[in-house]
Amino acid sequence: MEQAIYPARRQRLMDKLYVRRALPRHHCRMVGPFIFLDHLPPEAIPAGQSLYVPAHAHAGLETVTYLLSGALLHQDSLGHQQEILPGDVNWMTAGRGIAHIEDGRPSAVETSELLHLVQIWVGLPEEQRGIEPDFVHHPQATLPRWNEGGTEIRLLAGHLSDRTSPVHAHSALLYADLELAAGSSLTLDVSPAFELALYVLEGEVETAGVDGTAGPETLMRLPQQDYVQLHTDAPARALLLGGEPLDPPPVVRDNCALESLEAIRAFQEAYAAGRFGQIPDA
């Protein structure tokens, strides 16, 4: 197949803090409805600095925050205030518009563990981009987890191996966290209608149908077929993600995924004018 392995690029988020951005890429704008993937490894946060993303607005998409270590406080303009811990899934549906804050400062969370997280955006189908905003927190204990062929699987959203995540998504998709033991070979049945990719967090992973090996902080696009076949010689951890493509695809800009640049500008003007509420204590 065509180029399928894309190292994440360094992207400045704030001050001296750089995330690893795997989506979008010039030759890989989306994977199914997944339009954005930022990875913040512990070593990316400078000594003495904490993650704090001030109030900003989203529209036309769903944001998904997943922690591997540390803690983060979510606050939004609907009035939610929720601490996120490792293994939890925070699913925020922006719809017609919502603002939120992400706060990892010591004043907001009580942990000394280094923060390690992945945030993705899932685009909404065109007919649902104007729905009412919502926020649902899913503790890790509520999400399916099992071992298959030497791989520990956490199902964050969608369906896999006769399991179903309680997370409600507005698009047909799959999002899973895979921890592969040394020498693991794993075959998973998936929908042939899904575009899928693997984002490698640790170790190296090979997959049937792709030449080469994906190492840490690398996105690997998978062949579109009814199965995924993975192999690793040493322990590895990766996120499996994708789903049915959005038709038509949205325009993605400035934290929004809408039908046009004009619609995005109109939303940003409305947010600047205060028409999407305020975040308590922000």
Backbone as a ProteinNet text record, in pm:
[ID]
protein_1_A
[PRIMARY]
MEQAIYPARRQRLMDKLYVRRALPRHHCRMVGPFIFLDHLPPEAIPAGQSLYVPAHAHAGLETVTYLLSGALLHQDSLGHQQEILPGDVNWMTAGRGIAHIEDGRPSAVETSELLHLVQIWVGLPEEQRGIEPDFVHHPQATLPRWNEGGTEIRLLAGHLSDRTSPVHAHSALLYADLELAAGSSLTLDVSPAFELALYVLEGEVETAGVDGTAGPETLMRLPQQDYVQLHTDAPARALLLGGEPLDPPPVVRDNCALESLEAIRAFQEAYAAGRFGQIPDA
[TERTIARY]
84.1	0	87.9	25	98.3	158.8	230	291.7	192	234.9	141.8	195.5	322.1	382.2	424.7	371.7	393.5	440.6	567	609.3	531.5	489.1	422.3	520.7	470.7	558	545.1	649.9	645.9	564.3	470	383.1	379.1	411.6	412.3	269.7	247.2	116.1	112.9	216.3	225.4	367.1	415	547.5	650.7	715.2	815.1	761.1	628.6	565.5	526	579.6	552.9	485.6	368.7	302.4	353.8	316.6	343.6	211.3	201.8	77.4	82.3	-7.7	-12.3	-118.5	-224	-329.9	-366.7	-394.4	-390.5	-249.5	-227.4	-103.2	-134.7	-35.8	-58	-113.5	-61	-105.7	-201.1	-242.8	-336.4	-416.5	-517.5	-593.3	-684.1	-741.9	-835.7	-820.1	-865.6	-876.8	-1020	-1106.8	-1248.4	-1294.8	-1367.7	-1410.7	-1307.5	-1190.7	-1087.3	-1012.2	-1017.6	-960.6	-839.3	-808.1	-701.7	-651.8	-518.7	-459.4	-334.4	-338.5	-222.6	-180.6	-51.8	5.9	101.4	78.7	166.5	236.9	362.6	437.9	494	524.8	572.1	694.6	785.6	909.5	889.6	769.9	744.4	715.9	683.7	651	778.6	820.4	943.5	936.6	1050.5	1057.2	999.7	914.7	856.4	734	695.2	579	466.9	343.2	227.2	143	64.1	-26.4	-145.5	-169.3	-289.9	-331.7	-445.3	-498.3	-618	-608.4	-717.4	-842.3	-948.1	-1077.9	-1067.6	-1121.2	-1126.5	-1250.2	-1299.1	-1427.8	-1410.8	-1502.4	-1509.5	-1650.4	-1660.5	-1791	-1777.3	-1883	-1889.5	-1812.1	-1763.4	-1680.6	-1699	-1631.7	-1627.8	-1481.6	-1449.1	-1313	-1308.1	-1198.6	-1183.3	-1046.6	-1046.6	-922.6	-900	-780.2	-746.2	-609.2	-602	-477.4	-413.1	-280.3	-202.4	-137.2	-112.8	-62.9	-94	-84.9	-112.2	-260.6	-298	-437.6	-458.7	-584.4	-620.1	-761	-784.2	-917.1	-983.2	-1104.6	-1185.6	-1292.3	-1307.6	-1416.8	-1476.4	-1609.5	-1669.2	-1782.9	-1831	-1932.8	-2071.4	-2086.9	-2212.3	-2215.3	-2100.7	-2093.9	-2028.2	-1978.8	-1914.1	-1774.8	-1737.3	-1601.7	-1565.7	-1467.7	-1439.1	-1289	-1239.7	-1100.4	-1089.8	-991.2	-966.5	-845.2	-857.6	-749.1	-711.9	-597	-554	-659.2	-683.7	-780.6	-920.4	-949.3	-1080.6	-1092.6	-1216.5	-1243	-1335.7	-1290	-1373.5	-1422	-1554.3	-1610.6	-1697.2	-1648.3	-1719	-1772	-1902.4	-1965.3	-1983.7	-1908.7	-1916.6	-2046.1	-2084.5	-2205.9	-2204.4	-2310.1	-2321.2	-2224.6	-2164.2	-2062.3	-2048.9	-1925.6	-1894.6	-1752.3	-1727.2	-1591.9	-1546.4	-1415.3	-1364.4	-1222.4	-1182	-1047.6	-989.7	-859.2	-788.5	-674.6	-678.3	-590.3	-517.1	-386.2	-305.4	-215.8	-243.4	-160.7	-180.1	-80.1	-93.5	-213.2	-256.2	-372.2	-502.9	-499.4	-621.6	-628.9	-515.1	-514	-415	-444.3	-360.6	-283.1	-176.2	-88.9	47	150.2	285.4	329.3	241.4	274.1	276.9	374.5	386.8	267.3	223.4	107.5	147.1	66.6	85.9	-53.6	-82.3	-218.4	-221.1	-336.9	-368	-503.4	-510.4	-640.6	-669.2	-789.7	-833.8	-959.6	-986.4	-1112.7	-1178.9	-1308	-1389.4	-1487.3	-1484.3	-1576.7	-1719.4	-1815.3	-1955.6	-2007.9	-2101.1	-2165.6	-2231.8	-2242.3	-2289.3	-2422.2	-2516.1	-2648.5	-2649.9	-2536.9	-2533.4	-2437	-2379.8	-2281.9	-2344.3	-2475.2	-2541.9	-2620.2	-2594.6	-2668	-2624.6	-2703.6	-2672	-2541.9	-2457.9	-2333.7	-2362.1	-2265.3	-2282	-2144.5	-2141.7	-2017.1	-2049.1	-1974.4	-1992.6	-1854.6	-1841.2	-1717.4	-1736.2	-1640.1	-1646.7	-1525.8	-1542.7	-1431	-1378.3	-1250.8	-1187.6	-1255.1	-1311.9	-1375.1	-1500.8	-1558	-1681	-1653	-1526.1	-1490.2	-1445.6	-1486	-1446.6	-1294.7	-1246.4	-1102.7	-1085.7	-1000.3	-978.9	-844.6	-803.1	-677.9	-709.2	-642.3	-664.5	-530.3	-488.3	-363.3	-241.7	-238.3	-123.3	-131.9	-245.2	-264.6	-372.8	-341.2	-439.9	-513.3	-644.1	-723.8	-817.9	-817.6	-916.1	-998.1	-1127.3	-1214.7	-1268.9	-1220.4	-1257.9	-1388.1	-1411.3	-1534.6	-1556.5	-1684.3	-1718.1	-1734.9	-1717.7	-1739.1	-1612.7	-1578	-1461.5	-1471.6	-1450.3	-1448.1	-1571.1	-1688.4	-1816.2	-1831.8	-1748.1	-1765.5	-1809.6	-1879.2	-1927.4	-1894.9	-1833.8	-1804.5	-1933.1	-1947.6	-2064.3	-2057.8	-1945.5	-1929.2	-2017.6	-2097.8	-2183.3	-2111	-2094.2	-2036.2	-2140.5	-2132.3	-2228.6	-2184	-2066	-2013.6	-1984.4	-1989.5	-1950.5	-1798.4	-1745.5	-1601.3	-1553.2	-1419.8	-1351.7	-1233.4	-1218.4	-1105.3	-1066.9	-943.8	-900.8	-754.5	-722.1	-586.5	-534.6	-423.2	-368.4	-231.4	-214.6	-83.4	-39.8	59.2	103.3	225.5	219.5	334.1	440	561.5	669.3	630.1	653.6	623.6	476.3	395.3	251.1	217.7	119.3	55.6	-94.2	-158.6	-298.4	-375.7	-488.9	-578	-714.9	-766.3	-894.9	-986.9	-1111	-1211.1	-1263.4	-1268.6	-1315.4	-1407.3	-1476.9	-1565.4	-1483.8	-1511.8	-1439.3	-1473.5	-1578.4	-1614.4	-1530.3	-1450.9	-1372.9	-1236.2	-1198.7	-1058.9	-997.1	-879.1	-818.2	-670.9	-622	-479.9	-438.8	-309.2	-249.4	-155.1	-171.4	-74.8	6.4	137.2	224.3	274.9	250.9	296.9	432.6	449.9	573.5	605	734.2	775.4	761.7	760.7	751.5	649	570.4	462.3	467.5	445.4	430.8	286.5	239.8	104.9	101.6	14.5	-0.1	-47.6	17.7	-22.5	50.2	140.2	217.4	365.5	444.3	589.7	649.7	735.6	803.7	743.3	809.7	769.9	740.1	632.4	597.7	654.4	736.6	795.7	719.6	772.7	703.5	673.3	559	514.3	501.5	444.3	426.5	284.5	225.4	93.7	109.5	42.9	46.7	-95	-117.1	-246.1	-254.4	-368.4	-385.4	-464.3	-441.3	-520.2	-669.1	-754.6	-898.6	-952.5	-972.3	-1018.3	-1094.5	-1134	-1219.7	-1141.9	-1013.1	-934.5	-811.9	-759.7	-633.1	-541.4	-419.8	-324.7	-196.4	-162	-47.1	53.1	180.1	286.2	391.1	445	554	651.9	780.8	883	904.8	894.5	912.8	782.1	767.2	643.8	616.4	489.7	451	312.9	283.8	150.6	108.7	-16.7	-63.5	-213	-258.6	-400.2	-449.9	-557.3	-622.6	-743.4	-750.9	-857	-901.3	-1026.9	-1079.8	-1228.7	-1281.7	-1424.3	-1466.6	-1596.8	-1648.6	-1613.4	-1566.8	-1531.4	-1653.1	-1629.1	-1734.9	-1760.5	-1887.5	-1925.1	-2042.7	-2018.2	-1891.3	-1798.7	-1668.4	-1575.1	-1587.6	-1562.7	-1571.7	-1446.6	-1458.7	-1343.4	-1296.7	-1170.5	-1116.9	-1024.8	-1060.2	-979.2	-1016.8	-919.1	-945	-1037.7	-1007	-1081.5	-1223.1	-1251.2	-1385	-1376.6	-1488	-1499.9	-1640.1	-1651.1	-1779.7	-1779.3	-1888.8	-1905	-1823.2	-1775.6	-1701.6	-1620.2	-1524.8	-1448.6	-1539.6	-1640.2	-1734.2	-1810.6	-1851.7	-1923.5	-1833.5	-1705.5	-1611.2	-1589.9	-1573.1	-1554.9	-1678.2	-1796.8	-1919.4	-1927.5	-1886.4	-1887.3	-1788.5	-1668.7	-1567.6	-1612.1	-1679.4	-1730.8	-1838.4	-1924.9	-2029.8	-1969.3	-1864.4	-1798.6	-1732.6	-1666.2	-1601.1	-1703.6	-1826	-1932.1	-2001.1	-1957.1	-2010.6	-2139.7	-2169.8	-2298.3	-2292.5	-2182.3	-2175.6	-2142.8	-2179.6	-2167.7	-2026.5	-2016.3	-1889.1	-1857	-1728.9	-1688	-1680.8	-1752.5	-1751.2	-1608.2	-1578	-1447.8	-1330.7	-1357.1	-1246	-1173.5
-119.3	0	124.7	246.1	370.6	396	507.6	539.4	519	450.4	415.7	446.7	486.2	510.9	657.6	727.7	871.4	904.7	942.4	987.5	1113.2	1119	1239.5	1356.3	1473.9	1591.6	1671.6	1742.2	1826.7	1951	1983.2	2098.5	2177.6	2305.2	2388.3	2407.4	2378.3	2397.3	2524	2544.4	2662.6	2676	2798.7	2825.2	2729.7	2646	2552.3	2409.9	2396.4	2264.9	2228.3	2115.4	2067.5	1930.4	1917.9	1788.5	1716.3	1587.2	1510	1500.7	1563.7	1567.8	1464.9	1365.4	1258	1281.7	1353.1	1391.6	1536.9	1612.9	1573.8	1580.9	1509	1512.4	1551.2	1599.7	1643.8	1530.1	1409.1	1295.2	1204.3	1249.9	1170.6	1267.5	1328.9	1432.1	1373.6	1256	1193.2	1042.1	975	829.3	799.4	765.9	756.9	892.8	898.9	1028.4	1096.3	1031.7	1088.9	1196.9	1319.7	1431.7	1494	1447.6	1513.5	1416.4	1410.9	1330.6	1400.6	1443.3	1499.4	1405.2	1381.3	1294.8	1379	1380.8	1452.8	1352.4	1315.1	1223.5	1298	1226.5	1293.5	1381.2	1335.9	1411.2	1541.4	1561.6	1682.6	1803.7	1780.4	1891	1938.8	2062.9	2113.4	2109.2	2089.9	2085.9	2214.6	2198.9	2314.9	2372.3	2314.4	2363.7	2260.2	2305.2	2216.7	2247.8	2151.1	2174.3	2256.6	2367.9	2446.8	2506.7	2460.4	2512.6	2599	2731.5	2819.9	2801.3	2870.6	2855	2873.7	2777.2	2783.5	2707.5	2738.6	2685.5	2585.9	2487.5	2388.2	2387.7	2344.8	2324.8	2218.5	2139.1	2043.4	1915.3	1890.5	1772.2	1722.5	1609.6	1555.9	1544.2	1593.3	1579.8	1462.8	1388	1269.2	1276.1	1286.3	1293.5	1160.5	1103.2	972.2	982.7	951.9	962.4	826.2	822.9	704.8	719.6	843.2	868.7	1012.6	1041.9	1176.5	1202.4	1329.6	1369.7	1504.4	1531.7	1654.5	1693.7	1823.5	1872.5	1934.6	1886.8	1940.6	2032.5	2151.5	2242.6	2293.2	2305.6	2352.4	2450.3	2509.5	2612.7	2558.3	2425.2	2365.5	2351.5	2381	2373	2247.4	2160.4	2037.9	2069.1	1997.6	2000.8	1857.2	1801.1	1659	1631.9	1560.9	1517.1	1391.1	1387.4	1272.2	1198.6	1065.9	982	879.4	812.9	716.6	609.1	582.9	482.6	535.9	656.7	717.3	771.3	790.1	854.4	972.8	1091.9	1212.2	1237	1231.6	1246.3	1372.7	1475.4	1603	1624.6	1634.2	1661.7	1811.9	1872.5	2017.8	2059	1983.6	2018.3	2162.6	2238.1	2376.8	2470.4	2422.2	2504.2	2484.8	2472.1	2458.4	2509.3	2560.2	2600.8	2517.8	2494.8	2420.6	2461.2	2421.3	2442.5	2306.3	2288.2	2166.5	2207.9	2158.3	2210.9	2097.4	2094.3	1994.1	2053.6	2176.9	2242.8	2180.3	2189.4	2132.3	2186.9	2308.5	2367	2301.3	2227.9	2167.4	2017.3	1949.8	1804	1765.6	1656.9	1613.6	1489.2	1506.8	1395.9	1450.7	1373.1	1411.5	1332.9	1244.1	1161.8	1247	1224.1	1301	1275.6	1380.7	1372	1309.1	1213.8	1147.9	1127.6	1191.5	1185.1	1186.3	1144.5	1154.5	1223.5	1324.7	1384.2	1370.3	1323.8	1312.7	1395.9	1428.9	1488.5	1394.7	1374.1	1295.6	1391.4	1397.6	1484.5	1431.4	1522.1	1483.7	1475.6	1382.8	1381.8	1517.6	1553.9	1687.6	1723.2	1628	1656.4	1669.6	1640.2	1645.8	1751.5	1830.6	1929.9	2041.9	2058.7	2163.3	2114.2	1989.9	1936.5	2006.6	1987.4	2048.6	1989.2	2071.7	2020	1930.4	1844.2	1749.3	1707.3	1651	1600.3	1478.3	1368.6	1246.4	1194.2	1163.8	1106.8	956.9	876.7	731	682.4	648.1	594.1	464.9	438.2	322	190.8	181.6	57.1	24	122.6	99.2	55.8	54.1	23.4	-122.3	-192.3	-332.8	-348.1	-453	-482.7	-633.1	-687.6	-831.8	-862.2	-990.1	-1034.9	-1125.5	-1100.9	-1180	-1203.6	-1330.4	-1364	-1295	-1275.5	-1208.4	-1057	-1003.8	-858.8	-815.8	-717.1	-656.8	-548.7	-563.4	-472.6	-392.2	-260.8	-173.4	-111.1	-134.7	-81.8	53.2	158.2	293.3	338	299.3	335.2	237.8	209.9	123.4	-21.6	-112.4	-255.6	-331.1	-436.1	-517.9	-650.8	-761.2	-895.2	-921.6	-889.7	-913.5	-829.8	-728.4	-634.6	-499.4	-424.4	-292.1	-193	-82.5	22.7	98.1	142.8	223.3	365.8	403.9	540.2	559.8	666.3	696.1	790.6	746.9	831.2	851.8	963.9	995	944.9	883.5	826.1	678.3	598.6	457.6	452	404.7	412.6	304.2	298.9	207.1	279.8	267.4	327.8	232.3	180.4	80.1	101.3	65.1	71.4	-71.8	-100.6	-235.6	-240.1	-329.9	-355.4	-494.9	-503.1	-630	-681.2	-807.9	-871.2	-905.1	-930.9	-968.8	-1094.1	-1091.6	-1206.3	-1224	-1120.6	-1131.9	-1124.3	-1203.2	-1191.1	-1183.6	-1082.2	-1055.7	-1033.1	-1101.7	-1079.9	-1040.4	-928.3	-876.2	-859.7	-902.9	-880.4	-737.4	-667.9	-529.7	-511.3	-401	-372.1	-334.9	-395.2	-357.7	-217.4	-156.6	-19.3	82.9	36.8	127.8	157.9	285.7	324.4	315.1	253.4	233.4	272.9	307.1	336.3	292.1	277.7	242	355.2	408.8	505.1	436.8	422.6	348.8	442.3	401.3	476.2	426.6	294.9	233.4	111.4	82.8	-36.6	-21.4	-136.8	-140.3	-245.3	-211.7	-299.6	-317.3	-441.1	-471.8	-513.5	-491	-533.5	-590.3	-688.3	-749	-644.9	-640.9	-549.9	-418.5	-395.1	-270.3	-305.1	-249.8	-269.7	-180.7	-238.8	-160.8	-179.8	-118.8	-128.1	10.6	21.2	149	152.8	253.5	269.9	372.4	410.9	505.5	637.7	696	824.8	822.2	712	692.8	647.1	703.4	662.7	569	454.3	358.1	340.2	377.1	351.3	203.8	143.5	0.4	-25.2	-139.8	-174.5	-182.4	-138.9	-142.4	-279.7	-362.6	-499.5	-543.1	-670.2	-713.2	-769.6	-744.6	-786.8	-697.9	-696.9	-630.5	-736.4	-747.8	-848.3	-777.7	-789.7	-719.8	-818.4	-778.5	-861.3	-770.2	-815.2	-742.3	-840.8	-810.9	-896.5	-862.2	-734.5	-686.9	-623.1	-600.2	-536.7	-404.7	-378.2	-256.3	-212.8	-85.5	-31.6	61.4	47.2	126.9	150.6	256.4	288.4	251.7	174.6	138	229.5	299.8	399.2	410.7	448.7	472.3	447.3	441	419.9	455.9	475.4	510.4	655.5	682.3	820.2	912.1	1038.6	1138.8	1182.7	1186.1	1224.1	1321.4	1450	1508.2	1532.9	1538.2	1567.1	1712.8	1742.6	1881	1960.7	2090.7	2179.9	2193	2164.1	2165.3	2284.9	2371.6	2491.5	2551	2600.1	2675.7	2602.6	2476.3	2396.5	2361.3	2375	2348.5	2252.9	2183.7	2096.9	2120.5	2217.3	2259	2251	2297.8	2278.5	2374.8	2485.6	2584.5	2674.6	2747.2	2845.4	2957.6	2990.9	3096.8	3057.6	2930.5	2883.4	2886.7	2853.2	2856.2	2999.2	3093.2	3233.2	3285.7	3248	3292.9	3238.6	3113	3055.7	3127.7	3151.9	3218.5	3358.8	3427.8	3561.2	3552.1	3449.5	3431.2	3398.4	3317.9	3283.4	3406.1	3485.3	3606.6	3704.8	3699.9	3788.7	3734.3	3616.4	3561.4	3485	3436.1	3369.7	3219.5	3170.2	3027.8	3008.4	3107.2	3091.7	3110.8	3110.5	3127.3	3004.3	2982.5	2869.1	2916.6	2853.6	2896.9	2899.9	3009.2	3025.3	3031.8	3050.8	3058.1	3191.3
0	0	0	-14.2	-14.8	123	134.2	262.4	375.5	479.4	586.1	724.7	737.9	868.8	876.6	977	990.4	1131.1	1150	1282.9	1322.7	1449.6	1498.4	1495.6	1468.3	1464.5	1593.7	1630.6	1749.2	1718.3	1806.4	1787.4	1918.1	1909.8	2030.2	2079.8	2207.2	2268	2352.2	2432.1	2516.9	2569.7	2586.6	2641.4	2578.9	2662.8	2612.5	2603.6	2605.7	2603.8	2461	2413.2	2277.8	2284.7	2222.4	2211.3	2087.1	2075.5	1954	1877.8	1762.2	1686.2	1573.5	1583.8	1484.4	1377.2	1412.8	1318.9	1345.5	1237.1	1095.6	1038.9	929.6	853.3	710.2	638	499.8	414.5	431.6	352.3	429.7	547.4	627.9	713.8	653.2	722.1	830.5	802.3	894.5	888.5	993.2	993.9	1037.3	941.5	973	1022	1135.9	1188.3	1278.5	1299.7	1385.6	1307.1	1358	1283	1352	1473.3	1549.9	1655.2	1674.5	1780.9	1831.4	1956.2	2024.7	2136.4	2146.4	2249.6	2333.6	2464.1	2556.4	2645.4	2611.6	2698	2818.2	2927.3	3049.3	3027.2	2943	2924.1	2846.6	2790.5	2712.7	2801.1	2929.6	3019.1	3088.1	3065.1	3127.1	3279.7	3341.1	3487.7	3546	3645.5	3710.6	3641.5	3530.4	3457	3462.2	3462.4	3459.7	3336.9	3296.8	3184.9	3232.2	3165.8	3189.1	3055.7	3004.7	2879.1	2914.9	2899.5	2940.6	2855.5	2893.7	2828.2	2676.9	2604.7	2459.3	2414.5	2294.9	2249.3	2136.4	2132.3	2025.7	1966.8	1841	1777.1	1669.6	1652.4	1541.8	1560.7	1682.7	1705.9	1848.1	1879	2014.8	2056.8	2176.3	2227.5	2325.2	2319.7	2403.9	2470.8	2603.7	2679.5	2750.1	2731.2	2788.4	2852.6	2981.9	3057	3076.5	3064.9	3098	3234.2	3278.7	3413.8	3450	3580.7	3627.2	3646.6	3649.4	3666.7	3600	3564.7	3494.9	3537.5	3556	3592	3470	3440.1	3329.2	3387.7	3329.2	3360.8	3230.2	3223.7	3098.5	3122.2	3014.7	3022.1	3050.6	3058.3	3104	3255.9	3321	3465.9	3519.5	3431.4	3478.2	3532.5	3636.8	3692.1	3727.4	3656	3669.5	3664.7	3766.9	3764.3	3678.6	3590.7	3504.4	3557.8	3574.6	3622.9	3516.1	3529.1	3427.8	3400.3	3272.1	3230.9	3212.5	3265.5	3246.6	3103.5	3060.3	2932	2956	2919.6	2920.3	2778.6	2757.6	2622.5	2621.4	2554.2	2547	2406.4	2392.4	2263.9	2251.1	2159.9	2143.9	2074.2	1969.4	1897.4	1852.1	1888	1841.8	1912.9	2026	2088.5	2237.6	2285.2	2426.8	2448.9	2569.4	2607.1	2725.6	2735.2	2850.1	2883.4	3004.4	3057.2	3091.5	3066.5	3106.8	3199.7	3323.7	3427.8	3499.3	3483.9	3551.6	3658.8	3700.3	3801.1	3940	4027.3	4162.8	4239.2	4208.9	4276.1	4231.8	4119.8	4065.1	4088.9	4093.1	4109.9	4219.9	4289.4	4401.2	4361.8	4286.4	4251	4212	4241.4	4200.6	4076.9	4030.6	3914.5	3788.6	3702.6	3579.5	3488.1	3422	3333.2	3200.1	3155.7	3026.5	2967.9	2855.2	2803.1	2651	2599.7	2457	2445	2360.3	2331.1	2182.4	2153.6	2015.2	1994.7	1869.2	1829.3	1730.2	1750.1	1658	1591.3	1457.8	1387.6	1394.6	1402.8	1402.4	1259.2	1231.9	1100.5	1073.9	948.6	911.4	978	980.7	1033.6	1185.9	1253.8	1399.7	1453.1	1365.1	1411.2	1491.8	1482.5	1557.4	1677.5	1723.2	1838.7	1967.2	2072.3	2200	2256.3	2317.5	2375.9	2495.4	2526.4	2636.2	2685.1	2806	2862.9	2948	2925.9	3004.3	3044.6	3173.7	3226.3	3247	3199.2	3212.1	3291.3	3420.8	3498.8	3436	3455.3	3390.8	3428.2	3548.9	3592	3513.1	3443.3	3366.1	3223	3182	3043.7	3031	2923.7	2905.9	2900.6	2969.4	2970.8	2974.9	2888.6	2883.4	2817.9	2830.6	2769.9	2652.1	2542.3	2421.4	2352.4	2346.8	2278.7	2334.2	2466.8	2527	2523.8	2481.7	2474.4	2570.9	2653	2742.1	2663.5	2651.9	2569.7	2657.9	2641.4	2703.7	2591.3	2592.9	2487.7	2533.5	2471.4	2511.9	2446.4	2321.7	2252.6	2137.5	2107.9	1995.3	2036.3	1938.6	1957.3	1914.9	1988.5	1955.3	2028.7	1957.3	2017.7	2104.6	2051.4	2120.1	2246.2	2263.2	2373.5	2318.3	2403.5	2365.3	2475.9	2439.6	2536.8	2570.5	2695.8	2732.1	2679.5	2623.7	2572.4	2449.6	2450.4	2335.5	2241.2	2117.1	2013.3	1904.4	1835.6	1730.4	1593.7	1587.7	1463.8	1485.6	1377.7	1386.1	1395.1	1509.2	1531.6	1626	1640.2	1730.5	1791.6	1924.1	1995.1	2106.9	2102.9	2200.2	2236.7	2359.6	2413	2420.6	2351.8	2343.9	2410.5	2507.4	2567.3	2525.9	2437.7	2381.8	2456	2497.9	2562.7	2458.6	2503.5	2411.8	2334.3	2204.8	2119.9	2088.5	2112.1	2087.9	1939.9	1900.4	1769.6	1796.1	1744.4	1774.8	1645.2	1631.8	1518.2	1572.4	1524.7	1567.8	1447.6	1461.8	1358.2	1369.2	1254.9	1252.2	1132.1	1128.4	1015.6	892.2	776.6	654.8	607.2	664.9	628.8	703.8	802.8	886.6	825.8	826.9	812.5	951.8	962.5	1093.4	1092.5	1210.2	1227.7	1367.3	1383.8	1511.7	1550.7	1672.2	1723.3	1832.2	1808.8	1900	2009.7	2133.5	2250	2299	2300.1	2349.3	2263.9	2246.7	2173.9	2023.4	1955.3	1809.5	1768.9	1666.4	1622.8	1471.4	1427.7	1285.5	1259.8	1138.4	1103.8	963	942.6	810.7	710.6	595.9	489.4	486.9	583.7	587.7	596.2	506.2	510	618.1	699.9	801.5	939.7	1036.5	1176.9	1229.9	1308.2	1369.8	1509.9	1538	1669.9	1751.5	1867.4	1954.9	1885.3	1920.5	1868.4	1716.1	1667.8	1523.8	1495.1	1389.2	1342.6	1223.9	1229.5	1119.2	1064.4	940.2	877.2	839.4	868	845.4	717.7	653.8	535	571.7	480	505.5	467.4	569.1	549.7	674.8	681.6	792.4	910.6	917.6	1033.5	1048.5	1171	1201.9	1260	1207.4	1254.4	1296	1426.2	1482.3	1538.9	1537.9	1597.9	1658.9	1774.2	1837	1898.1	1887.8	1947.9	2095.1	2128.3	2265.6	2312.7	2441.7	2489.7	2418.5	2393.9	2323.2	2369.1	2348.2	2378.9	2265.7	2222.8	2109.6	2120.4	2055.1	2046.2	1906.6	1902.2	1776	1760.2	1647.3	1631.4	1486.1	1468.9	1335.1	1329.7	1208	1190.7	1050.6	1032.1	900.9	868.4	746.7	709.5	713.5	743.2	740.8	597.2	558.7	422.6	428.3	396.9	352.7	471.5	446	555.3	597.3	723.9	770.3	736.4	747.4	745.9	890.7	915.2	1051.7	1067.9	1161.2	1186.1	1321.4	1394.5	1517.6	1614.5	1645	1742.5	1697.3	1568.6	1515.9	1397.3	1372	1253.8	1197	1107.2	1053.2	900.7	839.1	695.1	610.6	671.2	592.8	684.7	626.1	702.6	751.1	669.1	708	834.3	842.9	961.5	1084.4	1066.3	1178.3	1225.8	1132.2	1171.6	1245.3	1199	1263.5	1406.2	1425	1559.6	1650.1	1600.1	1683.7	1722.4	1630.6	1663	1771.3	1761.1	1861.3	1997.5	1998.4	2125.3	2186.1	2102.9	2151.9	2209.6	2157.3	2204.6	2329.3	2377.5	2500.8	2486.6	2365.9	2344.8	2374.3	2432.7	2467.4	2615.5	2696.6	2839.7	2891.6	3024	3091.1	3173.5	3200.1	3283.5	3428.2	3519.2	3659.3	3715.1	3784.5	3851.9	3755.6	3626	3529.3	3541.8
[MASK]
++++++++++++++++++++++++++++++++++++++++++++++++++++++++++++++++++++++++++++++++++++++++++++++++++++++++++++++++++++++++++++++++++++++++++++++++++++++++++++++++++++++++++++++++++++++++++++++++++++++++++++++++++++++++++++++++++++++++++++++++++++++++++++++++++++++++++++++++++++++++++

